[in-house]
């Protein structure tokens, strides 16, 4: 566990440790507040043609989500 003050002073070194697989916990006033962890591997690219084929068969909604939520909210009030 590293104090916030030390973390601010040594952020670059702590980031290197986190990148190496060591979780670094940052404490504020002695209480754990944040954690630095390594990033996961690269994300897979989205296959747009697959997504298109999945959504082609879906029926279009008559109103947008914002309009539908406002309508539901307003109807529930009274």
HTML snippet that shows the backbone in 3Dmol.js (N, CA, C, O; Angstrom):
<script src="https://3Dmol.org/build/3Dmol-min.js"></script>
<div id="view" style="width:600px;height:400px;position:relative"></div>
<script>
const pdb = `
ATOM      1  N   UNK A   1       0.856  -1.169   0.000  1.00  0.00           N
ATOM      2  CA  UNK A   1       0.000   0.000   0.000  1.00  0.00           C
ATOM      3  C   UNK A   1       0.903   1.234   0.000  1.00  0.00           C
ATOM      4  O   UNK A   1       1.903   1.293   0.716  1.00  0.00           O
ATOM      5  N   UNK A   2       0.529   2.210  -0.815  1.00  0.00           N
ATOM      6  CA  UNK A   2       1.316   3.417  -0.985  1.00  0.00           C
ATOM      7  C   UNK A   2       0.442   4.607  -0.619  1.00  0.00           C
ATOM      8  O   UNK A   2      -0.733   4.658  -0.982  1.00  0.00           O
ATOM      9  N   UNK A   3       1.016   5.557   0.097  1.00  0.00           N
ATOM     10  CA  UNK A   3       0.242   6.750   0.445  1.00  0.00           C
ATOM     11  C   UNK A   3       0.011   7.596  -0.805  1.00  0.00           C
ATOM     12  O   UNK A   3       0.772   7.518  -1.770  1.00  0.00           O
ATOM     13  N   UNK A   4      -1.021   8.383  -0.774  1.00  0.00           N
ATOM     14  CA  UNK A   4      -1.339   9.244  -1.917  1.00  0.00           C
ATOM     15  C   UNK A   4      -0.192  10.190  -2.215  1.00  0.00           C
ATOM     16  O   UNK A   4       0.131  10.433  -3.377  1.00  0.00           O
ATOM     17  N   UNK A   5       0.416  10.717  -1.183  1.00  0.00           N
ATOM     18  CA  UNK A   5       1.545  11.638  -1.357  1.00  0.00           C
ATOM     19  C   UNK A   5       2.687  10.940  -2.098  1.00  0.00           C
ATOM     20  O   UNK A   5       3.249  11.492  -3.044  1.00  0.00           O
ATOM     21  N   UNK A   6       3.028   9.717  -1.660  1.00  0.00           N
ATOM     22  CA  UNK A   6       4.110   8.970  -2.325  1.00  0.00           C
ATOM     23  C   UNK A   6       3.720   8.584  -3.748  1.00  0.00           C
ATOM     24  O   UNK A   6       4.557   8.596  -4.650  1.00  0.00           O
ATOM     25  N   UNK A   7       2.460   8.246  -3.945  1.00  0.00           N
ATOM     26  CA  UNK A   7       1.997   7.861  -5.280  1.00  0.00           C
ATOM     27  C   UNK A   7       2.130   9.026  -6.246  1.00  0.00           C
ATOM     28  O   UNK A   7       2.520   8.841  -7.399  1.00  0.00           O
ATOM     29  N   UNK A   8       1.809  10.225  -5.779  1.00  0.00           N
ATOM     30  CA  UNK A   8       1.936  11.401  -6.648  1.00  0.00           C
ATOM     31  C   UNK A   8       3.396  11.629  -7.025  1.00  0.00           C
ATOM     32  O   UNK A   8       3.702  12.002  -8.157  1.00  0.00           O
ATOM     33  N   UNK A   9       4.291  11.404  -6.073  1.00  0.00           N
ATOM     34  CA  UNK A   9       5.712  11.645  -6.312  1.00  0.00           C
ATOM     35  C   UNK A   9       6.346  10.560  -7.177  1.00  0.00           C
ATOM     36  O   UNK A   9       7.314  10.820  -7.892  1.00  0.00           O
ATOM     37  N   UNK A  10       5.798   9.331  -7.114  1.00  0.00           N
ATOM     38  CA  UNK A  10       6.424   8.193  -7.806  1.00  0.00           C
ATOM     39  C   UNK A  10       5.476   7.531  -8.803  1.00  0.00           C
ATOM     40  O   UNK A  10       5.575   6.327  -9.039  1.00  0.00           O
ATOM     41  N   UNK A  11       4.577   8.287  -9.382  1.00  0.00           N
ATOM     42  CA  UNK A  11       3.557   7.714 -10.252  1.00  0.00           C
ATOM     43  C   UNK A  11       4.151   6.923 -11.411  1.00  0.00           C
ATOM     44  O   UNK A  11       3.648   5.849 -11.740  1.00  0.00           O
ATOM     45  N   UNK A  12       5.199   7.426 -12.028  1.00  0.00           N
ATOM     46  CA  UNK A  12       5.794   6.735 -13.172  1.00  0.00           C
ATOM     47  C   UNK A  12       6.313   5.354 -12.765  1.00  0.00           C
ATOM     48  O   UNK A  12       6.080   4.373 -13.471  1.00  0.00           O
ATOM     49  N   UNK A  13       7.016   5.272 -11.630  1.00  0.00           N
ATOM     50  CA  UNK A  13       7.538   3.987 -11.153  1.00  0.00           C
ATOM     51  C   UNK A  13       6.393   3.047 -10.780  1.00  0.00           C
ATOM     52  O   UNK A  13       6.460   1.851 -11.061  1.00  0.00           O
ATOM     53  N   UNK A  14       5.346   3.577 -10.153  1.00  0.00           N
ATOM     54  CA  UNK A  14       4.211   2.742  -9.762  1.00  0.00           C
ATOM     55  C   UNK A  14       3.472   2.223 -10.995  1.00  0.00           C
ATOM     56  O   UNK A  14       2.995   1.088 -11.010  1.00  0.00           O
ATOM     57  N   UNK A  15       3.384   3.059 -12.022  1.00  0.00           N
ATOM     58  CA  UNK A  15       2.739   2.631 -13.267  1.00  0.00           C
ATOM     59  C   UNK A  15       3.539   1.507 -13.918  1.00  0.00           C
ATOM     60  O   UNK A  15       2.960   0.568 -14.465  1.00  0.00           O
ATOM     61  N   UNK A  16       4.855   1.596 -13.861  1.00  0.00           N
ATOM     62  CA  UNK A  16       5.704   0.527 -14.398  1.00  0.00           C
ATOM     63  C   UNK A  16       5.494  -0.771 -13.622  1.00  0.00           C
ATOM     64  O   UNK A  16       5.429  -1.847 -14.216  1.00  0.00           O
ATOM     65  N   UNK A  17       5.388  -0.671 -12.295  1.00  0.00           N
ATOM     66  CA  UNK A  17       5.146  -1.871 -11.479  1.00  0.00           C
ATOM     67  C   UNK A  17       3.787  -2.478 -11.837  1.00  0.00           C
ATOM     68  O   UNK A  17       3.661  -3.695 -11.968  1.00  0.00           O
ATOM     69  N   UNK A  18       2.786  -1.632 -11.993  1.00  0.00           N
ATOM     70  CA  UNK A  18       1.457  -2.132 -12.340  1.00  0.00           C
ATOM     71  C   UNK A  18       1.484  -2.807 -13.709  1.00  0.00           C
ATOM     72  O   UNK A  18       0.869  -3.856 -13.901  1.00  0.00           O
ATOM     73  N   UNK A  19       2.195  -2.206 -14.654  1.00  0.00           N
ATOM     74  CA  UNK A  19       2.310  -2.800 -15.990  1.00  0.00           C
ATOM     75  C   UNK A  19       3.004  -4.152 -15.931  1.00  0.00           C
ATOM     76  O   UNK A  19       2.766  -5.017 -16.774  1.00  0.00           O
ATOM     77  N   UNK A  20       3.858  -4.331 -14.939  1.00  0.00           N
ATOM     78  CA  UNK A  20       4.554  -5.596 -14.762  1.00  0.00           C
ATOM     79  C   UNK A  20       3.721  -6.655 -14.059  1.00  0.00           C
ATOM     80  O   UNK A  20       4.188  -7.774 -13.846  1.00  0.00           O
ATOM     81  N   UNK A  21       2.490  -6.309 -13.699  1.00  0.00           N
ATOM     82  CA  UNK A  21       1.596  -7.297 -13.102  1.00  0.00           C
ATOM     83  C   UNK A  21       1.390  -7.154 -11.606  1.00  0.00           C
ATOM     84  O   UNK A  21       0.645  -7.933 -11.012  1.00  0.00           O
ATOM     85  N   UNK A  22       2.036  -6.172 -10.979  1.00  0.00           N
ATOM     86  CA  UNK A  22       1.880  -5.969  -9.540  1.00  0.00           C
ATOM     87  C   UNK A  22       0.772  -4.946  -9.297  1.00  0.00           C
ATOM     88  O   UNK A  22       0.863  -3.811  -9.766  1.00  0.00           O
ATOM     89  N   UNK A  23      -0.271  -5.339  -8.569  1.00  0.00           N
ATOM     90  CA  UNK A  23      -1.327  -4.386  -8.224  1.00  0.00           C
ATOM     91  C   UNK A  23      -0.794  -3.419  -7.171  1.00  0.00           C
ATOM     92  O   UNK A  23      -0.204  -3.843  -6.176  1.00  0.00           O
ATOM     93  N   UNK A  24      -1.000  -2.137  -7.387  1.00  0.00           N
ATOM     94  CA  UNK A  24      -0.540  -1.120  -6.456  1.00  0.00           C
ATOM     95  C   UNK A  24      -1.775  -0.464  -5.839  1.00  0.00           C
ATOM     96  O   UNK A  24      -2.615   0.090  -6.548  1.00  0.00           O
ATOM     97  N   UNK A  25      -1.876  -0.534  -4.514  1.00  0.00           N
ATOM     98  CA  UNK A  25      -3.004   0.064  -3.802  1.00  0.00           C
ATOM     99  C   UNK A  25      -2.562   1.412  -3.264  1.00  0.00           C
ATOM    100  O   UNK A  25      -1.514   1.527  -2.629  1.00  0.00           O
ATOM    101  N   UNK A  26      -3.376   2.438  -3.525  1.00  0.00           N
ATOM    102  CA  UNK A  26      -3.078   3.790  -3.061  1.00  0.00           C
ATOM    103  C   UNK A  26      -4.022   4.109  -1.911  1.00  0.00           C
ATOM    104  O   UNK A  26      -5.232   3.900  -1.999  1.00  0.00           O
ATOM    105  N   UNK A  27      -3.438   4.619  -0.829  1.00  0.00           N
ATOM    106  CA  UNK A  27      -4.233   4.909   0.365  1.00  0.00           C
ATOM    107  C   UNK A  27      -4.282   6.404   0.627  1.00  0.00           C
ATOM    108  O   UNK A  27      -3.325   7.135   0.371  1.00  0.00           O
ATOM    109  N   UNK A  28      -5.405   6.830   1.134  1.00  0.00           N
ATOM    110  CA  UNK A  28      -5.580   8.223   1.545  1.00  0.00           C
ATOM    111  C   UNK A  28      -5.949   8.191   3.020  1.00  0.00           C
ATOM    112  O   UNK A  28      -6.957   7.597   3.402  1.00  0.00           O
ATOM    113  N   UNK A  29      -5.137   8.824   3.837  1.00  0.00           N
ATOM    114  CA  UNK A  29      -5.325   8.816   5.293  1.00  0.00           C
ATOM    115  C   UNK A  29      -5.335   7.387   5.835  1.00  0.00           C
ATOM    116  O   UNK A  29      -6.091   7.068   6.752  1.00  0.00           O
ATOM    117  N   UNK A  30      -4.487   6.532   5.257  1.00  0.00           N
ATOM    118  CA  UNK A  30      -4.352   5.168   5.735  1.00  0.00           C
ATOM    119  C   UNK A  30      -5.422   4.199   5.261  1.00  0.00           C
ATOM    120  O   UNK A  30      -5.388   3.020   5.616  1.00  0.00           O
ATOM    121  N   UNK A  31      -6.372   4.677   4.463  1.00  0.00           N
ATOM    122  CA  UNK A  31      -7.449   3.812   3.975  1.00  0.00           C
ATOM    123  C   UNK A  31      -7.299   3.607   2.470  1.00  0.00           C
ATOM    124  O   UNK A  31      -7.105   4.573   1.732  1.00  0.00           O
ATOM    125  N   UNK A  32      -7.387   2.354   2.005  1.00  0.00           N
ATOM    126  CA  UNK A  32      -7.267   2.093   0.567  1.00  0.00           C
ATOM    127  C   UNK A  32      -8.308   2.881  -0.222  1.00  0.00           C
ATOM    128  O   UNK A  32      -9.498   2.860   0.094  1.00  0.00           O
ATOM    129  N   UNK A  33      -7.839   3.569  -1.244  1.00  0.00           N
ATOM    130  CA  UNK A  33      -8.716   4.437  -2.024  1.00  0.00           C
ATOM    131  C   UNK A  33      -8.757   4.059  -3.499  1.00  0.00           C
ATOM    132  O   UNK A  33      -9.807   4.133  -4.137  1.00  0.00           O
ATOM    133  N   UNK A  34      -7.614   3.655  -4.035  1.00  0.00           N
ATOM    134  CA  UNK A  34      -7.537   3.360  -5.474  1.00  0.00           C
ATOM    135  C   UNK A  34      -6.554   2.219  -5.698  1.00  0.00           C
ATOM    136  O   UNK A  34      -5.758   1.869  -4.827  1.00  0.00           O
ATOM    137  N   UNK A  35      -6.639   1.652  -6.899  1.00  0.00           N
ATOM    138  CA  UNK A  35      -5.737   0.557  -7.256  1.00  0.00           C
ATOM    139  C   UNK A  35      -5.240   0.767  -8.684  1.00  0.00           C
ATOM    140  O   UNK A  35      -6.024   1.040  -9.592  1.00  0.00           O
ATOM    141  N   UNK A  36      -3.947   0.638  -8.867  1.00  0.00           N
ATOM    142  CA  UNK A  36      -3.353   0.643 -10.205  1.00  0.00           C
ATOM    143  C   UNK A  36      -3.145  -0.807 -10.612  1.00  0.00           C
ATOM    144  O   UNK A  36      -2.529  -1.579  -9.878  1.00  0.00           O
ATOM    145  N   UNK A  37      -3.654  -1.176 -11.769  1.00  0.00           N
ATOM    146  CA  UNK A  37      -3.497  -2.538 -12.265  1.00  0.00           C
ATOM    147  C   UNK A  37      -3.045  -2.496 -13.717  1.00  0.00           C
ATOM    148  O   UNK A  37      -3.158  -1.471 -14.389  1.00  0.00           O
ATOM    149  N   UNK A  38      -2.541  -3.606 -14.181  1.00  0.00           N
ATOM    150  CA  UNK A  38      -2.109  -3.698 -15.580  1.00  0.00           C
ATOM    151  C   UNK A  38      -3.334  -3.709 -16.487  1.00  0.00           C
ATOM    152  O   UNK A  38      -4.394  -4.211 -16.114  1.00  0.00           O
ATOM    153  N   UNK A  39      -3.176  -3.157 -17.664  1.00  0.00           N
ATOM    154  CA  UNK A  39      -4.237  -3.194 -18.667  1.00  0.00           C
ATOM    155  C   UNK A  39      -4.344  -4.602 -19.214  1.00  0.00           C
ATOM    156  O   UNK A  39      -3.357  -5.335 -19.289  1.00  0.00           O
ATOM    157  N   UNK A  40      -5.549  -4.966 -19.593  1.00  0.00           N
ATOM    158  CA  UNK A  40      -5.747  -6.269 -20.234  1.00  0.00           C
ATOM    159  C   UNK A  40      -5.167  -6.213 -21.635  1.00  0.00           C
ATOM    160  O   UNK A  40      -4.802  -5.147 -22.128  1.00  0.00           O
ATOM    161  N   UNK A  41      -5.088  -7.372 -22.267  1.00  0.00           N
ATOM    162  CA  UNK A  41      -4.584  -7.444 -23.634  1.00  0.00           C
ATOM    163  C   UNK A  41      -5.458  -6.650 -24.588  1.00  0.00           C
ATOM    164  O   UNK A  41      -6.498  -6.118 -24.201  1.00  0.00           O
ATOM    165  N   UNK A  42      -5.031  -6.576 -25.820  1.00  0.00           N
ATOM    166  CA  UNK A  42      -5.787  -5.824 -26.822  1.00  0.00           C
ATOM    167  C   UNK A  42      -7.187  -6.391 -26.981  1.00  0.00           C
ATOM    168  O   UNK A  42      -7.394  -7.603 -26.923  1.00  0.00           O
ATOM    169  N   UNK A  43      -8.134  -5.502 -27.181  1.00  0.00           N
ATOM    170  CA  UNK A  43      -9.503  -5.931 -27.402  1.00  0.00           C
ATOM    171  C   UNK A  43      -9.657  -6.457 -28.818  1.00  0.00           C
ATOM    172  O   UNK A  43      -8.970  -6.018 -29.741  1.00  0.00           O
ATOM    173  N   UNK A  44     -10.561  -7.394 -28.972  1.00  0.00           N
ATOM    174  CA  UNK A  44     -10.820  -7.942 -30.299  1.00  0.00           C
ATOM    175  C   UNK A  44     -11.557  -6.910 -31.134  1.00  0.00           C
ATOM    176  O   UNK A  44     -12.386  -6.154 -30.627  1.00  0.00           O
ATOM    177  N   UNK A  45     -11.246  -6.892 -32.404  1.00  0.00           N
ATOM    178  CA  UNK A  45     -11.950  -5.989 -33.313  1.00  0.00           C
ATOM    179  C   UNK A  45     -13.359  -6.506 -33.514  1.00  0.00           C
ATOM    180  O   UNK A  45     -13.584  -7.713 -33.591  1.00  0.00           O
ATOM    181  N   UNK A  46     -14.283  -5.607 -33.597  1.00  0.00           N
ATOM    182  CA  UNK A  46     -15.683  -5.950 -33.789  1.00  0.00           C
ATOM    183  C   UNK A  46     -15.929  -6.265 -35.260  1.00  0.00           C
ATOM    184  O   UNK A  46     -15.543  -5.496 -36.140  1.00  0.00           O
ATOM    185  N   UNK A  47     -16.567  -7.388 -35.519  1.00  0.00           N
ATOM    186  CA  UNK A  47     -16.904  -7.785 -36.879  1.00  0.00           C
ATOM    187  C   UNK A  47     -18.208  -7.083 -37.260  1.00  0.00           C
ATOM    188  O   UNK A  47     -19.293  -7.538 -36.896  1.00  0.00           O
ATOM    189  N   UNK A  48     -18.100  -5.987 -37.985  1.00  0.00           N
ATOM    190  CA  UNK A  48     -19.271  -5.174 -38.315  1.00  0.00           C
ATOM    191  C   UNK A  48     -20.272  -5.916 -39.189  1.00  0.00           C
ATOM    192  O   UNK A  48     -21.477  -5.698 -39.063  1.00  0.00           O
ATOM    193  N   UNK A  49     -19.803  -6.778 -40.060  1.00  0.00           N
ATOM    194  CA  UNK A  49     -20.730  -7.523 -40.911  1.00  0.00           C
ATOM    195  C   UNK A  49     -21.552  -8.507 -40.072  1.00  0.00           C
ATOM    196  O   UNK A  49     -22.733  -8.715 -40.349  1.00  0.00           O
ATOM    197  N   UNK A  50     -20.941  -9.107 -39.059  1.00  0.00           N
ATOM    198  CA  UNK A  50     -21.682  -9.993 -38.163  1.00  0.00           C
ATOM    199  C   UNK A  50     -22.729  -9.210 -37.381  1.00  0.00           C
ATOM    200  O   UNK A  50     -23.868  -9.656 -37.239  1.00  0.00           O
ATOM    201  N   UNK A  51     -22.345  -8.052 -36.878  1.00  0.00           N
ATOM    202  CA  UNK A  51     -23.288  -7.213 -36.146  1.00  0.00           C
ATOM    203  C   UNK A  51     -24.450  -6.793 -37.045  1.00  0.00           C
ATOM    204  O   UNK A  51     -25.605  -6.807 -36.620  1.00  0.00           O
ATOM    205  N   UNK A  52     -24.147  -6.424 -38.268  1.00  0.00           N
ATOM    206  CA  UNK A  52     -25.184  -6.031 -39.222  1.00  0.00           C
ATOM    207  C   UNK A  52     -26.139  -7.187 -39.486  1.00  0.00           C
ATOM    208  O   UNK A  52     -27.352  -6.987 -39.549  1.00  0.00           O
ATOM    209  N   UNK A  53     -25.604  -8.395 -39.643  1.00  0.00           N
ATOM    210  CA  UNK A  53     -26.465  -9.555 -39.913  1.00  0.00           C
ATOM    211  C   UNK A  53     -27.355  -9.869 -38.703  1.00  0.00           C
ATOM    212  O   UNK A  53     -28.475 -10.353 -38.868  1.00  0.00           O
ATOM    213  N   UNK A  54     -26.867  -9.597 -37.502  1.00  0.00           N
ATOM    214  CA  UNK A  54     -27.675  -9.832 -36.306  1.00  0.00           C
ATOM    215  C   UNK A  54     -28.805  -8.818 -36.175  1.00  0.00           C
ATOM    216  O   UNK A  54     -29.898  -9.157 -35.720  1.00  0.00           O
ATOM    217  N   UNK A  55     -28.546  -7.585 -36.571  1.00  0.00           N
ATOM    218  CA  UNK A  55     -29.546  -6.532 -36.386  1.00  0.00           C
ATOM    219  C   UNK A  55     -30.480  -6.369 -37.583  1.00  0.00           C
ATOM    220  O   UNK A  55     -31.518  -5.720 -37.454  1.00  0.00           O
ATOM    221  N   UNK A  56     -30.147  -6.935 -38.738  1.00  0.00           N
ATOM    222  CA  UNK A  56     -30.996  -6.792 -39.924  1.00  0.00           C
ATOM    223  C   UNK A  56     -32.401  -7.330 -39.700  1.00  0.00           C
ATOM    224  O   UNK A  56     -33.371  -6.758 -40.199  1.00  0.00           O
ATOM    225  N   UNK A  57     -32.517  -8.412 -38.963  1.00  0.00           N
ATOM    226  CA  UNK A  57     -33.820  -9.026 -38.754  1.00  0.00           C
ATOM    227  C   UNK A  57     -34.648  -8.372 -37.657  1.00  0.00           C
ATOM    228  O   UNK A  57     -35.801  -8.747 -37.446  1.00  0.00           O
ATOM    229  N   UNK A  58     -34.079  -7.407 -36.963  1.00  0.00           N
ATOM    230  CA  UNK A  58     -34.802  -6.754 -35.867  1.00  0.00           C
ATOM    231  C   UNK A  58     -35.785  -5.726 -36.394  1.00  0.00           C
ATOM    232  O   UNK A  58     -35.519  -5.025 -37.370  1.00  0.00           O
ATOM    233  N   UNK A  59     -36.911  -5.656 -35.733  1.00  0.00           N
ATOM    234  CA  UNK A  59     -37.927  -4.687 -36.120  1.00  0.00           C
ATOM    235  C   UNK A  59     -37.537  -3.308 -35.584  1.00  0.00           C
ATOM    236  O   UNK A  59     -37.086  -3.193 -34.444  1.00  0.00           O
ATOM    237  N   UNK A  60     -37.706  -2.271 -36.391  1.00  0.00           N
ATOM    238  CA  UNK A  60     -37.393  -0.914 -35.948  1.00  0.00           C
ATOM    239  C   UNK A  60     -38.424  -0.457 -34.932  1.00  0.00           C
ATOM    240  O   UNK A  60     -39.610  -0.758 -35.062  1.00  0.00           O
ATOM    241  N   UNK A  61     -37.976   0.257 -33.936  1.00  0.00           N
ATOM    242  CA  UNK A  61     -38.866   0.766 -32.896  1.00  0.00           C
ATOM    243  C   UNK A  61     -39.568   2.024 -33.399  1.00  0.00           C
ATOM    244  O   UNK A  61     -38.965   2.815 -34.125  1.00  0.00           O
ATOM    245  N   UNK A  62     -40.838   2.223 -33.023  1.00  0.00           N
ATOM    246  CA  UNK A  62     -41.583   3.371 -33.519  1.00  0.00           C
ATOM    247  C   UNK A  62     -41.092   4.706 -32.964  1.00  0.00           C
ATOM    248  O   UNK A  62     -41.297   5.746 -33.591  1.00  0.00           O
ATOM    249  N   UNK A  63     -40.445   4.693 -31.794  1.00  0.00           N
ATOM    250  CA  UNK A  63     -39.921   5.938 -31.233  1.00  0.00           C
ATOM    251  C   UNK A  63     -38.550   5.688 -30.633  1.00  0.00           C
ATOM    252  O   UNK A  63     -38.215   4.558 -30.279  1.00  0.00           O
ATOM    253  N   UNK A  64     -37.768   6.736 -30.522  1.00  0.00           N
ATOM    254  CA  UNK A  64     -36.430   6.613 -29.966  1.00  0.00           C
ATOM    255  C   UNK A  64     -36.465   6.330 -28.473  1.00  0.00           C
ATOM    256  O   UNK A  64     -37.494   6.500 -27.819  1.00  0.00           O
ATOM    257  N   UNK A  65     -35.336   5.899 -27.946  1.00  0.00           N
ATOM    258  CA  UNK A  65     -35.256   5.546 -26.530  1.00  0.00           C
ATOM    259  C   UNK A  65     -35.526   6.747 -25.634  1.00  0.00           C
ATOM    260  O   UNK A  65     -36.215   6.622 -24.621  1.00  0.00           O
ATOM    261  N   UNK A  66     -34.996   7.900 -25.993  1.00  0.00           N
ATOM    262  CA  UNK A  66     -35.208   9.106 -25.181  1.00  0.00           C
ATOM    263  C   UNK A  66     -36.673   9.471 -25.091  1.00  0.00           C
ATOM    264  O   UNK A  66     -37.187   9.784 -24.018  1.00  0.00           O
ATOM    265  N   UNK A  67     -37.339   9.427 -26.233  1.00  0.00           N
ATOM    266  CA  UNK A  67     -38.772   9.744 -26.263  1.00  0.00           C
ATOM    267  C   UNK A  67     -39.567   8.729 -25.440  1.00  0.00           C
ATOM    268  O   UNK A  67     -40.476   9.101 -24.698  1.00  0.00           O
ATOM    269  N   UNK A  68     -39.222   7.452 -25.572  1.00  0.00           N
ATOM    270  CA  UNK A  68     -39.933   6.405 -24.847  1.00  0.00           C
ATOM    271  C   UNK A  68     -39.751   6.567 -23.339  1.00  0.00           C
ATOM    272  O   UNK A  68     -40.709   6.416 -22.582  1.00  0.00           O
ATOM    273  N   UNK A  69     -38.534   6.870 -22.900  1.00  0.00           N
ATOM    274  CA  UNK A  69     -38.296   7.058 -21.468  1.00  0.00           C
ATOM    275  C   UNK A  69     -39.037   8.267 -20.923  1.00  0.00           C
ATOM    276  O   UNK A  69     -39.604   8.206 -19.832  1.00  0.00           O
ATOM    277  N   UNK A  70     -39.040   9.373 -21.675  1.00  0.00           N
ATOM    278  CA  UNK A  70     -39.782  10.558 -21.229  1.00  0.00           C
ATOM    279  C   UNK A  70     -41.271  10.260 -21.125  1.00  0.00           C
ATOM    280  O   UNK A  70     -41.931  10.680 -20.175  1.00  0.00           O
ATOM    281  N   UNK A  71     -41.794   9.533 -22.104  1.00  0.00           N
ATOM    282  CA  UNK A  71     -43.216   9.190 -22.095  1.00  0.00           C
ATOM    283  C   UNK A  71     -43.543   8.313 -20.882  1.00  0.00           C
ATOM    284  O   UNK A  71     -44.522   8.568 -20.179  1.00  0.00           O
ATOM    285  N   UNK A  72     -42.737   7.295 -20.640  1.00  0.00           N
ATOM    286  CA  UNK A  72     -42.970   6.423 -19.492  1.00  0.00           C
ATOM    287  C   UNK A  72     -42.860   7.185 -18.177  1.00  0.00           C
ATOM    288  O   UNK A  72     -43.654   6.977 -17.260  1.00  0.00           O
ATOM    289  N   UNK A  73     -41.876   8.064 -18.094  1.00  0.00           N
ATOM    290  CA  UNK A  73     -41.697   8.870 -16.884  1.00  0.00           C
ATOM    291  C   UNK A  73     -42.902   9.769 -16.653  1.00  0.00           C
ATOM    292  O   UNK A  73     -43.425   9.841 -15.541  1.00  0.00           O
ATOM    293  N   UNK A  74     -43.338  10.447 -17.692  1.00  0.00           N
ATOM    294  CA  UNK A  74     -44.455  11.379 -17.550  1.00  0.00           C
ATOM    295  C   UNK A  74     -45.775  10.674 -17.277  1.00  0.00           C
ATOM    296  O   UNK A  74     -46.607  11.189 -16.531  1.00  0.00           O
ATOM    297  N   UNK A  75     -45.978   9.503 -17.871  1.00  0.00           N
ATOM    298  CA  UNK A  75     -47.216   8.758 -17.625  1.00  0.00           C
ATOM    299  C   UNK A  75     -47.277   8.245 -16.189  1.00  0.00           C
ATOM    300  O   UNK A  75     -48.360   8.140 -15.615  1.00  0.00           O
ATOM    301  N   UNK A  76     -46.134   7.929 -15.612  1.00  0.00           N
ATOM    302  CA  UNK A  76     -46.107   7.384 -14.253  1.00  0.00           C
ATOM    303  C   UNK A  76     -46.340   8.454 -13.196  1.00  0.00           C
ATOM    304  O   UNK A  76     -46.665   8.129 -12.055  1.00  0.00           O
ATOM    305  N   UNK A  77     -46.180   9.720 -13.553  1.00  0.00           N
ATOM    306  CA  UNK A  77     -46.336  10.790 -12.562  1.00  0.00           C
ATOM    307  C   UNK A  77     -47.779  11.008 -12.144  1.00  0.00           C
ATOM    308  O   UNK A  77     -48.047  11.342 -10.990  1.00  0.00           O
ATOM    309  N   UNK A  78     -48.717  10.822 -13.076  1.00  0.00           N
ATOM    310  CA  UNK A  78     -50.090  11.222 -12.772  1.00  0.00           C
ATOM    311  C   UNK A  78     -51.052  10.078 -12.876  1.00  0.00           C
ATOM    312  O   UNK A  78     -52.249  10.255 -12.650  1.00  0.00           O
TER     313      UNK A  78
END
`;
const viewer = $3Dmol.createViewer("view");
viewer.addModel(pdb, "pdb");
viewer.setStyle({}, {cartoon: {color: "spectrum"}});
viewer.zoomTo();
viewer.render();
</script>
